[in-house]
Amino acid sequence: MRAARREAPTSVAARAALAWTQGARFLTTASRLDQLPPPDLPEIAFVGRSNAGKSSAINALAQQRRLAFASRTPGRTQHINLFELGARDAPDARLADLPGYGYAAVERSAKLRWQAVMAEYLARREALAGLVLLVDARLGFTELDEQLLALVGARVASGQVRLLVLLTKADKLNRRQADAALRGAQAVLAGVASEAADIGVTLFSAQSRQGLADVAEVLHGWRRR
């Protein structure tokens, strides 16, 4: 297991990676897997609890305010939203914004339906090359986060799917709390670690841009399967 590298945002690699993520543009939305495009490009999926800051992270990486839609009522987004990356005439990857989970106010039948679609995507989507799991750094892994990790654990352990955990809202922690959040996450991730697995964890804040360049570099590397 590794932490995301800490390189200066002015490095050549970081500038190239940030330019790449900032070129993200909306492609399509789907409520079922058969509505998704052919699995001809690697996909990087973002997933997390409804209040973990998923939309904020995507928007920060893209340097766009509303590329990923953050509903005023968390948990209401019930589709997989895809965004293209790379040159417009030759895209080289896609971002997949998966529905948030764990928000109790959503109707149970709708919640079960979209969670089933999300589970199917994580377990079966051939294009899935990397998973970005967003966890509120103040809370650590919840039971639902660990259930999701178990769902994709076999694909991560085999090296088929890379995993990066973003401990979000890190700007709200002091140094001692941040260190404790990292240790707690690493202890949970040890359960899916293996020689073949590519697993990272880093502190992240969309507000302060902490970890932004490092995350962009990791994702930029994932465009090559």
C-alpha positions in Angstrom: 0.0 0.0 0.0 1.3 3.5 -0.8 0.3 7.1 -0.1 0.0 9.4 -3.1 3.3 11.1 -3.9 3.9 14.6 -2.6 5.4 16.5 -5.5 5.3 20.3 -6.0 2.3 21.4 -8.0 4.7 23.2 -10.3 6.4 20.0 -11.4 6.2 19.0 -15.1 4.2 15.8 -14.2 1.8 17.7 -12.0 1.1 20.4 -14.6 0.5 17.8 -17.3 -1.9 15.9 -15.0 -3.8 18.9 -14.0 -4.2 20.1 -17.6 -5.5 16.6 -18.4 -8.1 16.6 -15.6 -9.1 20.2 -16.3 -10.1 19.1 -19.8 -12.9 16.9 -18.5 -16.3 17.4 -20.3 -19.7 15.7 -19.9 -20.3 12.7 -22.1 -23.5 11.0 -21.1 -25.7 9.8 -18.2 -27.1 6.3 -17.7 -29.5 4.6 -15.2 -28.5 1.1 -16.5 -25.3 -0.5 -17.6 -26.6 -1.2 -21.1 -27.0 2.6 -21.6 -23.2 3.1 -21.1 -20.8 3.4 -24.1 -18.7 0.4 -25.2 -15.9 -0.3 -22.8 -13.3 0.9 -25.2 -11.6 3.4 -22.8 -10.4 3.0 -19.2 -12.9 4.4 -16.7 -12.0 5.9 -13.4 -15.0 5.8 -11.0 -15.7 8.1 -8.1 -17.8 6.7 -5.3 -18.6 7.6 -1.7 -21.2 8.4 0.8 -23.6 11.2 -0.2 -21.9 13.8 2.1 -18.3 12.8 1.5 -17.6 15.5 -1.0 -17.5 13.5 -4.3 -18.9 16.2 -6.6 -16.6 18.8 -5.0 -13.6 16.6 -5.6 -14.5 16.1 -9.3 -15.1 19.8 -9.8 -11.9 20.7 -8.1 -9.9 18.4 -10.4 -11.7 19.7 -13.4 -11.4 23.4 -12.2 -15.1 23.7 -13.1 -17.8 24.8 -10.6 -20.6 22.5 -11.8 -19.2 19.7 -14.0 -20.4 17.2 -11.4 -23.8 18.2 -10.0 -24.1 18.4 -6.2 -27.8 18.2 -5.3 -29.1 20.3 -2.5 -30.6 17.1 -1.2 -27.7 14.5 -0.9 -28.5 11.1 -2.4 -30.8 12.3 -5.1 -28.4 11.7 -8.0 -29.5 8.3 -9.2 -27.5 7.9 -12.4 -24.0 7.1 -13.6 -22.6 10.3 -15.2 -19.6 9.9 -17.5 -17.1 12.6 -18.5 -14.4 12.3 -21.2 -10.7 13.1 -20.7 -7.9 13.7 -23.2 -8.0 15.4 -26.6 -11.5 15.9 -27.9 -10.7 14.1 -31.1 -8.9 11.3 -29.3 -10.1 10.9 -25.7 -8.0 8.5 -23.6 -10.1 7.9 -20.5 -13.4 8.6 -18.8 -14.5 9.6 -15.3 -17.6 7.9 -13.9 -19.5 9.7 -11.2 -21.4 7.0 -9.4 -24.5 7.7 -7.1 -23.7 8.5 -3.5 -24.9 6.1 -0.9 -26.0 6.1 2.7 -28.5 9.0 2.7 -31.6 7.9 4.7 -34.1 10.4 3.3 -34.3 8.8 -0.1 -37.2 6.5 -0.9 -36.1 2.9 -0.2 -37.2 1.4 -3.6 -35.2 4.1 -5.5 -32.2 3.6 -3.2 -32.1 -0.2 -3.7 -32.5 0.2 -7.5 -29.6 2.6 -8.0 -27.4 0.8 -5.4 -27.9 -2.4 -7.4 -26.9 -0.7 -10.6 -23.8 0.7 -8.9 -22.9 -2.7 -7.5 -23.2 -4.2 -10.9 -21.0 -1.5 -12.4 -18.3 -2.1 -9.8 -18.4 -5.9 -10.1 -18.8 -6.3 -13.8 -17.9 -3.2 -15.9 -14.9 -4.3 -18.0 -13.8 -0.7 -18.6 -13.3 0.0 -14.9 -9.6 0.6 -14.4 -9.5 2.6 -11.2 -11.7 3.4 -8.3 -11.5 6.6 -6.2 -13.3 6.0 -2.9 -14.1 9.2 -1.0 -14.2 8.9 2.8 -14.9 11.9 5.1 -11.6 12.2 7.0 -13.4 13.2 10.2 -15.5 10.0 10.3 -13.2 7.4 8.8 -14.5 4.3 7.1 -18.2 3.7 8.0 -19.9 0.3 7.7 -21.2 1.2 4.3 -17.8 2.2 3.1 -16.4 -1.1 4.2 -19.3 -2.9 2.5 -18.4 -1.2 -0.8 -14.8 -2.0 -0.3 -15.7 -5.7 0.2 -17.8 -5.6 -3.0 -14.8 -4.5 -5.2 -12.1 -6.1 -3.0 -11.4 -9.1 -5.2 -10.9 -7.0 -8.3 -8.6 -4.7 -6.3 -6.6 -7.5 -4.8 -6.1 -9.1 -8.2 -4.7 -5.9 -9.6 -7.6 -5.6 -12.1 -8.8 -2.4 -10.6 -6.6 0.2 -8.9 -7.8 1.9 -5.7 -7.2 5.4 -4.4 -8.9 6.5 -1.1 -9.3 10.2 -0.7 -9.8 11.3 2.9 -11.8 14.4 2.2 -12.4 17.6 4.1 -8.8 17.3 5.4 -8.6 21.1 5.9 -10.9 20.6 8.9 -8.3 18.4 10.7 -5.2 19.3 12.7 -2.0 17.4 12.2 -2.7 14.9 15.0 -6.2 14.2 13.6 -4.9 13.9 10.1 -2.2 11.4 11.1 -4.8 9.3 12.9 -7.1 9.4 9.9 -4.4 8.1 7.7 -3.5 5.3 10.1 -7.1 4.3 10.4 -7.6 4.1 6.7 -4.4 2.1 6.1 -5.6 -0.4 8.7 -8.9 -0.9 6.9 -7.2 -1.2 3.5 -4.8 -3.8 4.7 -7.8 -6.2 4.3 -7.6 -6.0 0.6 -3.9 -5.4 0.2 -1.9 -7.9 -1.9 1.3 -8.0 -4.0 -0.8 -7.4 -7.1 -2.9 -4.6 -5.6 -2.3 -1.0 -6.5 -3.8 0.9 -3.5 -3.2 4.4 -2.3 -4.6 6.7 0.3 -4.2 10.5 0.7 -5.6 13.4 2.6 -7.6 15.7 0.3 -9.5 19.0 0.4 -11.3 20.5 -2.5 -11.6 23.7 -0.5 -7.8 24.2 0.2 -6.6 22.1 -2.8 -4.6 19.9 -0.5 -3.6 16.7 -2.4 -5.1 18.0 -5.7 -1.9 17.8 -7.8 -1.0 14.4 -6.3 -4.4 12.9 -7.1 -4.4 14.3 -10.6 -1.0 12.6 -11.2 -2.3 9.3 -10.0 -5.4 9.4 -12.2 -3.3 10.5 -15.2 -1.2 7.4 -14.8 -4.4 5.3 -14.7 -5.3 6.2 -18.3 -2.8 3.5 -19.3 -4.2 0.1 -18.4 
